[in-house]
Amino acid sequence: MFGNGKTAIKVSLNKYLLGYGTLGFFENGLSSNPHPVNTLTTNTSIGWNDANHDLVPQCNLLNPAANGECTGWANPGFGSLVPTTTYDPDLLTGWGKRNYNWEFSAGVQHELLPRVSLDVSYFRRVFGNFQVTDNRALSSADFDTFTFAVPTDSRLPNSGATLTAVDARFPKALAQDYFVTLADDQNVKITDHWNGVDFTVNARPKTGLTFGGGVSVGRETVNECDLMTKFPENTLRFLPGPSGGDHVGAAPSFLPFFAATPLEYCNRNEGFQTQVKLLGAYTFTKIDVQIAGTYQSIPGGLEEAQYLEFSTGTLGRPYGTSVVAPFRIFQIVEPGTLRLDRINQFDFRVSKIFRVGTTRTNVNFDLYNVFNSTAVTQENLTYTPPFIPNSWRQPQYVVPSRFFKISAQFDF
């Protein structure tokens, strides 16, 4: 930058496309989900109330409507050759249909001292080409808006708050005519942006000594308010996240109910999160022994509270899926307001180097999680009503405890 070889400016602009795969929702399911067999309803469930306790369903199981001791079919389209999901031909052919991610980065790298450099970079990612699902069997007139109260609990960041949700009226709530298309084609605006800054130092002050590390700060913001307003069915989480993202609009999984998203959470800001990573290594050249260590401090994952709500709040009627269950599950914690434990971990290695001719063998002793961190990495997400034992936030997984590994690497 200044003609002395000590400062450089770096700028890049990249566009990444989501790869097509055949694993359904785990990748971009457009290579497999539109297959005619996959668009049919191939399973259903029936509720059974064994009123006379004879352990025999006193009903006609082939009748899709409620009869005798049985409820109706959870998926009325079961057994029909009429697809419950269709895909927009414009989504399946042509250019520019895949989910994408534009990434812009700009940074400055400067030599502070001989063999010591500082790198400061800014990153911005913009995601696009979102898929949405329109249940054409329903219109906005088939949904009711209502409010419900968040339980009073000091562990909840929004204890006692009032949230707004939507519910489809029964029996139309179970009608299925899903149409998968691009949000832009439906004039639906969805935004997903990520902004972050990295500060990194790298140093090699002498032969055999290397150390470095840095701090990364960034946040993600997602706005799906337009989607939830125009297609309220996307707030009811019997629709999983779309291929390539965690948004609520996507091809259906045919589950009768799952966690519903309150309307207040359509605009999510997960807040700035900070990662710290350090590393160092030194080789004792006279005895060919190397020691190395790494330290990382990363924020815990987002925490949820999936509330089993039996009360219907201001709805004034049973939930639309009450034919299957007399409750609905609501996500009552705003994304980004509650996180799991921060993970702080230090790992250590000692290596002995053996040289024979042109070959080199490293015998390594690795000690992981030296300080035996017990940060929780997964908790129970279900928040139950007062008459059911509440095990919300009960730890289910923690960082693996301190352990060691012995290995060898042979280079020739």
C-alpha positions in Angstrom: 0.0 0.0 0.0 2.8 2.4 0.9 5.5 0.9 -1.4 7.5 -0.7 1.5 6.0 -4.2 1.4 4.5 -3.9 4.9 0.8 -3.2 4.3 -1.7 -4.8 2.0 -5.4 -4.2 1.3 -7.5 -7.2 0.3 -11.0 -7.0 -1.2 -13.1 -9.9 -2.4 -16.6 -10.5 -3.7 -17.9 -14.1 -4.0 -21.2 -15.8 -4.7 -21.8 -19.3 -3.3 -24.7 -21.6 -4.4 -26.3 -24.3 -2.4 -25.3 -27.7 -3.8 -27.9 -30.1 -4.9 -28.1 -33.5 -3.1 -30.4 -36.4 -2.6 -30.8 -36.3 1.1 -34.0 -34.3 1.2 -34.1 -31.5 3.8 -30.5 -32.1 4.9 -29.3 -30.6 1.6 -31.3 -28.9 -1.2 -34.1 -31.4 -1.6 -35.1 -30.2 -5.1 -33.2 -33.1 -6.6 -35.4 -35.6 -4.8 -38.4 -34.1 -3.1 -40.4 -33.3 -6.4 -40.3 -37.0 -7.3 -44.0 -38.0 -7.7 -43.7 -40.7 -5.0 -42.3 -38.1 -2.5 -45.2 -35.7 -3.1 -47.8 -38.2 -1.9 -48.9 -38.8 1.7 -47.7 -42.3 2.5 -48.5 -42.3 6.3 -51.0 -41.0 8.8 -51.9 -41.4 12.4 -55.2 -42.0 14.3 -56.0 -41.0 17.8 -57.7 -43.7 19.9 -59.7 -43.4 23.1 -60.1 -46.9 24.5 -63.3 -46.0 26.3 -64.3 -49.6 27.2 -60.7 -50.7 28.0 -60.8 -53.8 25.8 -57.6 -52.8 24.0 -59.4 -53.0 20.7 -60.1 -49.9 18.6 -63.9 -49.9 18.3 -64.0 -48.0 15.0 -63.5 -48.2 11.3 -59.8 -47.5 10.7 -60.4 -47.0 7.0 -62.8 -44.2 7.6 -60.8 -40.9 7.4 -63.4 -39.1 9.6 -63.8 -39.4 13.3 -65.9 -42.4 14.3 -66.4 -44.6 17.3 -63.3 -44.5 19.6 -61.1 -43.1 16.9 -60.3 -39.6 15.7 -60.0 -38.8 12.0 -56.9 -39.3 10.0 -54.2 -36.8 10.8 -53.3 -36.6 7.1 -56.6 -36.8 5.1 -54.7 -37.2 1.9 -53.4 -40.6 3.0 -54.0 -43.3 0.4 -54.8 -40.7 -2.4 -52.9 -40.4 -5.6 -53.5 -36.6 -5.5 -50.2 -35.0 -4.5 -50.2 -33.0 -1.3 -47.2 -31.0 -2.5 -46.5 -29.6 -5.9 -43.4 -27.6 -7.0 -43.4 -24.5 -9.1 -42.0 -25.5 -12.5 -40.1 -22.1 -12.5 -38.3 -23.3 -9.4 -37.2 -26.6 -11.0 -35.8 -25.3 -14.3 -33.6 -22.5 -15.6 -30.8 -20.4 -14.0 -30.7 -18.5 -10.8 -33.0 -20.8 -8.7 -30.7 -22.1 -6.1 -30.3 -20.6 -2.6 -27.3 -18.3 -2.7 -24.9 -16.4 -0.4 -23.1 -13.3 -1.5 -20.0 -12.6 0.5 -18.1 -9.4 0.5 -14.9 -9.0 2.5 -12.4 -6.2 2.9 -9.3 -6.1 5.1 -6.0 -4.6 5.8 -2.9 -6.7 6.7 0.1 -4.9 8.2 3.5 -6.0 9.4 3.9 -4.7 13.0 7.4 -6.1 13.5 9.6 -8.4 11.5 7.7 -11.7 11.1 4.7 -10.3 13.1 1.5 -9.3 11.3 -1.9 -7.9 12.1 -4.9 -8.7 9.9 -8.2 -6.8 10.3 -11.1 -7.8 8.0 -14.8 -7.1 7.6 -17.2 -9.6 6.2 -20.8 -9.3 5.0 -23.0 -12.2 3.9 -26.3 -11.7 2.2 -28.5 -14.8 1.6 -31.2 -15.0 -1.1 -33.4 -17.1 -3.3 -35.5 -18.3 -0.4 -38.1 -21.0 -0.9 -41.6 -20.6 0.6 -44.6 -22.9 0.9 -48.1 -21.8 0.3 -50.8 -24.1 1.5 -53.3 -23.4 -1.3 -56.0 -25.3 0.6 -56.1 -22.3 3.1 -56.5 -18.6 2.8 -55.8 -15.9 5.3 -59.5 -16.0 6.2 -59.0 -19.5 7.5 -56.7 -18.3 10.3 -57.4 -16.6 13.6 -55.0 -14.4 15.5 -54.9 -14.7 19.2 -52.7 -13.9 22.2 -51.4 -16.1 25.0 -49.4 -15.4 28.2 -45.8 -16.6 28.7 -45.5 -18.4 32.1 -44.1 -16.4 35.0 -40.7 -17.8 35.6 -37.5 -16.0 36.5 -35.5 -18.2 34.1 -37.4 -16.9 31.1 -36.1 -13.5 29.8 -39.7 -12.5 28.8 -41.5 -13.9 31.9 -45.2 -13.0 31.9 -45.2 -11.3 28.5 -48.0 -11.6 26.1 -47.3 -13.0 22.6 -49.4 -13.2 19.4 -49.9 -16.3 17.3 -52.1 -17.6 14.5 -54.1 -20.8 14.3 -56.0 -22.4 11.4 -59.6 -23.5 12.0 -60.5 -27.2 12.1 -61.2 -29.1 9.9 -59.5 -26.9 7.3 -56.3 -26.9 9.5 -55.6 -30.4 8.2 -56.1 -29.7 4.5 -52.9 -30.1 2.5 -52.2 -28.5 -0.9 -48.7 -27.3 -0.5 -47.1 -25.3 -3.3 -43.3 -24.7 -3.1 -41.9 -21.7 -5.0 -39.5 -18.9 -4.7 -40.3 -16.1 -2.3 -39.5 -13.4 -4.9 -42.1 -15.0 -7.2 -44.7 -14.5 -4.5 -43.6 -10.9 -3.8 -42.5 -12.1 -0.3 -39.5 -10.3 1.1 -37.2 -12.3 3.3 -33.8 -11.0 4.5 -30.9 -12.8 6.1 -27.7 -10.9 6.7 -24.5 -11.6 8.6 -21.9 -8.9 9.5 -18.6 -9.6 11.3 -15.1 -8.3 11.9 -12.0 -10.4 12.5 -8.8 -9.3 14.3 -5.9 -11.7 13.8 -2.2 -11.7 14.8 0.3 -14.1 13.4 3.9 -14.3 14.6 7.0 -16.3 13.9 9.6 -14.3 15.8 12.3 -17.1 15.7 12.9 -20.4 14.2 10.7 -23.1 15.7 8.4 -20.6 17.4 4.9 -19.9 16.1 2.0 -18.2 17.9 -1.1 -16.4 16.9 -4.7 -15.9 17.5 -7.6 -13.6 17.1 -11.0 -12.3 18.0 -14.1 -12.6 15.8 -17.2 -10.5 16.4 -20.4 -10.9 14.3 -24.2 -11.2 14.3 -27.0 -12.4 12.1 -30.3 -10.7 11.5 -33.3 -12.4 9.8 -36.6 -10.8 8.9 -39.5 -13.0 7.9 -42.4 -10.7 8.8 -43.6 -10.4 5.2 -43.8 -14.2 4.9 -45.7 -14.6 8.1 -48.2 -11.9 7.2 -48.9 -13.1 3.7 -48.7 -16.9 4.4 -49.7 -17.4 8.1 -49.3 -21.2 7.7 -45.6 -20.7 7.8 -45.8 -19.7 11.5 -47.1 -23.2 12.3 -44.0 -25.4 12.6 -45.4 -28.5 10.9 -43.3 -26.9 8.2 -39.6 -27.5 8.8 -36.9 -25.0 7.8 -36.2 -24.7 4.0 -33.3 -26.4 2.3 -30.2 -24.4 3.2 -31.6 -22.3 6.0 -33.6 -22.3 9.2 -36.5 -20.2 8.0 -40.0 -21.4 8.6 -41.3 -21.6 5.0 -40.5 -24.8 3.3 -41.8 -28.1 2.0 -43.9 -29.9 4.6 -42.9 -32.9 6.6 -46.6 -33.8 7.2 -46.3 -33.7 11.0 -49.7 -32.6 12.5 -48.1 -30.1 14.9 -44.8 -28.7 16.1 -43.5 -25.5 17.7 -45.4 -22.4 16.5 -43.6 -19.1 16.1 -45.1 -16.0 17.7 -45.6 -13.1 15.3 -43.3 -11.0 17.5 -40.4 -13.1 16.6 -40.5 -12.6 12.8 -37.6 -10.1 13.0 -34.7 -11.8 14.7 -31.5 -10.3 15.9 -29.2 -12.8 17.5 -26.9 -10.1 18.9 -23.2 -9.7 18.5 -21.2 -12.9 19.5 -17.5 -13.1 20.1 -15.1 -15.9 19.5 -11.5 -16.0 20.8 -8.9 -18.5 19.4 -5.2 -18.7 20.3 -2.5 -21.1 19.3 1.2 -21.6 19.9 3.9 -24.1 19.1 7.6 -24.4 19.8 10.1 -26.9 18.6 13.2 -27.8 20.6 15.5 -28.3 17.7 18.3 -30.0 19.7 16.1 -32.8 20.9 13.5 -32.7 18.1 10.6 -32.3 20.6 7.6 -30.0 19.8 5.1 -28.7 22.3 1.9 -26.9 21.1 -1.4 -25.7 22.6 -4.6 -24.2 21.4 -7.3 -22.3 23.3 -10.8 -21.4 22.1 -13.6 -19.5 23.7 -16.8 -19.7 21.6 -20.4 -18.7 22.5 -22.9 -21.4 23.3 -25.7 -22.3 20.9 -29.1 -20.7 20.9 -31.5 -21.9 23.7 -35.2 -22.5 23.1 -38.3 -23.0 25.3 -40.9 -25.1 23.5 -43.9 -24.4 25.6 -46.8 -27.0 25.8 -49.8 -24.7 26.0 -53.1 -26.4 26.8 -54.9 -23.1 27.3 -56.1 -21.5 24.1 -55.6 -17.9 25.3 -57.9 -15.5 23.6 -58.6 -17.9 20.7 -62.0 -18.7 22.1 -62.1 -22.3 20.7 -59.9 -25.4 20.7 -56.8 -25.4 18.5 -57.2 -26.3 14.9 -55.3 -29.5 15.4 -57.2 -30.5 18.5 -58.3 -33.6 16.6 -54.8 -34.8 17.1 -53.8 -33.2 20.4 -55.5 -30.7 22.7 -52.4 -28.4 22.9 -50.0 -26.5 20.8 -46.3 -26.0 21.2 -45.0 -22.4 21.2 -41.5 -21.1 21.0 -41.7 -18.6 23.8 -38.1 -17.4 24.0 -37.0 -14.9 21.4 -34.1 -16.2 19.4 -30.8 -14.7 20.6 -31.9 -13.8 24.1 -30.9 -17.0 25.7 -27.8 -19.1 25.0 -26.1 -22.3 26.3 -22.9 -22.1 28.3 -19.9 -20.5 26.7 -17.3 -23.1 25.7 -13.8 -22.5 26.9 -11.3 -25.2 26.1 -7.6 -25.7 26.1 -5.8 -28.5 24.3 -2.2 -29.5 24.6 0.2 -31.6 22.5 3.8 -33.0 22.9 5.5 -34.6 19.9 8.7 -36.4 19.5 10.3 -36.4 16.1 12.3 -39.3 14.8 14.3 -38.9 11.6 15.7 -41.9 9.7 17.2 -41.0 6.3 14.6 -39.1 4.3 11.7 -40.3 6.5 10.2 -38.5 9.5 8.0 -40.0 12.2 6.1 -38.0 14.8 4.9 -39.7 17.9 2.2 -37.5 19.5 0.6 -37.2 22.9 -2.6 -35.1 22.9 -4.4 -33.9 26.0 -7.8 -32.5 25.3 -9.9 -30.2 27.5 -7.0 -29.8 29.9 -9.0 -27.9 32.5 -11.9 -30.3 32.2 -14.6 -27.8 31.1 -18.1 -29.0 31.7 -20.0 -26.5 29.5 -23.4 -27.7 28.6 -23.9 -28.1 24.8 -27.5 -29.4 24.7 -30.4 -29.0 27.1 -34.0 -30.2 27.3 -36.0 -27.6 25.3 -39.5 -28.6 26.4 -41.2 -26.2 28.8 -44.1 -28.0 30.4 -47.3 -26.6 32.1 -47.5 -26.6 35.9 -49.3 -30.0 36.2 -46.4 -31.8 34.4 -42.9 -32.0 35.9 -40.8 -29.3 34.3 -37.3 -30.4 33.2 -36.7 -27.4 30.9 -32.9 -26.6 30.6 -32.0 -30.0 32.2 -28.5 -30.7 30.7 -28.4 -33.5 28.1 -24.9 -33.2 26.7 -21.7 -31.5 27.9 -18.3 -30.9 26.4 -16.4 -34.2 26.4 -14.4 -34.6 29.6 -10.6 -34.4 29.7 -9.1 -37.2 27.7 -5.8 -38.1 25.9 -4.8 -39.7 22.6 -1.5 -41.2 21.5 -0.9 -41.2 17.7 1.9 -41.5 15.2 2.5 -39.9 11.8 5.0 -41.3 9.3 6.2 -39.1 6.4 8.3 -40.5 3.5 
